[in-house]
Amino acid sequence: MSTYPSEWSGFIRSVAVQRERVQHPNAYPYSIPAVAALLENKLDLDPKVTILVGENGMGKSTLIEAIAVAAGFNAEGGSKNFNFATRASESSLHRAIRPVRNPRRPRTGFFLRAESYFNLATNIEELDREPGGGPKIIESHGGTSLHEQSHGESFLALIQHRFGPDGLYILDEPEAALSQKRQLVLLSRMHELAQQGSQFIVATHSPIVMALPYARIYELSEAGIERIAYEDAPNVRLLQAFLADRETFLQLLLAK
């Protein structure tokens, strides 16, 4: 188990589902095995970096969205000051999930989700057009409209300029817009901020993003939730196998 000085205790120690707040335990999202598992056991989070992995449909985004909303973030992303909504699509899980917090409070924070990032960028522009005379929001995101950059450039601008020390950062598939080279930049930035008192909770498919050696990795599957080693993560094993014997994989995949 990872241990850190008290000043690095993280902000959220664990999350659990309160049974008394669940009206329909057999309906979605509790029909997802990983979510159902939280009815029985809490999910302990690492003080620095917790990674959620697993196939599509196993509940990674559902769980990470619920954690973000329960922590006070907007369901479509942003800081706690954002409250825009283009389509109410979040599950009811956030109403039943309970974060167990440490006394230390984050200085800043952000919920980054790839699927609604365009809406976030648009909302920043809309807010900056409103009269008021205060500092423009975009200045804390690098100063250039996120719509005027490539998806990957705007992601990195956000991470490099908006994210800071002592922050709580919840990321849903941040690799979606990033090349492998830029995923390495993200990994480096996550490590830098983790050493400065920040806590990350990340859902990802990327073997690069999940590679921090001290990260706590959970696999969400039909069996529920299980803590695993990096080497046992399905995407890591698949990529290693493919690169080790690419020709055999292609023969099987492309056989007519």
C-alpha positions, 0 to 999 in steps of 0.5 A: 500500500502506498504511504505518503506524508500527511500533507500528501494524504489526498482529498478523497480516501474512498467512495461507497454507495449508500444502500438507503439511497438506492431505489432500484438496485436491479436497474441501471446503473446498479446492473453494472457489476462494478457499480453493484460491487460498491453496494458491498465494499468501498473503493479505496483511492490512492492519495496521488493517482487512482486509475480505472481500467476495463472494457467499454460498458464496464462502468468506468465513465459511469463511476468516474462521472458519479465521483466527480458530481458527488465531489461538486463538479459539473456533470459535463466537466469543468471546475466547480464554477461551471454549471452548464448543461447541454443534455442531462445524461448523467446517471443517478449514481451520484445521488447514492455515492458517498465520497469519504474525504480527508480534512485537507481541502483542494485548492483547485480542481477540474473534471475533464471528460473527452466526450463533452470537451467541445461543450466546455470550450464553448461555455468558456467563450460564452462566459467570457463574452458576458459583461462584467470586467473581470479576468477572462476565463480563457486566460487561465487556460493558456489565453488562446480559444480552445476552439482555435487549437487542435483537440490535442493542443487544447487538451494540453493547454488545459492541463499545463495552464489550468491544472496546478498544485494541491488540486483534485483532478478527475479525468475521463479518457484524457487520451482520446485527443492525444497522440502517444507522444502527448500522452507522455507529456500528460503522464509527466504533468500528472507526476509533477502535480502529484508530487505537489500535493494533487490527487488524480482519479482517471478512467483510461484505456491507455497503457501510457496514462496508467503507467505511473509506478505508484498508481493504484489500478482497478479493473472494472469487469463482469466480475466487479472491481479488482485491484491489479498490477500494471502488468496485468491490465488488459490493455497492457497485456494486449499491446505487449502481445500484439507488438511481440507477435504482430504477424500472427495477430494480423494473420488471424485478424485479416484471414478471409 
